[in-house]
Amino acid sequence: MSDILTDHEKDTIRDFHHWIVVARRMVHDSFTGDEKELQRLTMQAAEGLMMDHRLGAIESQLADIKTALSDKE
């Protein structure tokens, strides 16, 4: 297996890091608990935020495709 990351993998890592930072702010501002629990909540929140972001992008692209197909008819 190659140690070289593809551009897509690098982008995914960068994006996930962004969502971890956002989630950390949300979790630490809203919840108290031990560090392990805060880390778990942060990771769950980051995963959810990233998936919501990706889903939004996919839905936007699908809408663009539908519009383009409608315009050809």
Secondary structure, 3 states (H helix, E strand, C coil): CCCCCCHHHHHHHHHHHHHHHHHHHHHHHHCCCCHHHHHHHHHHHHHHHHHHHHHHHHHHHHHHHHHHHHHHC
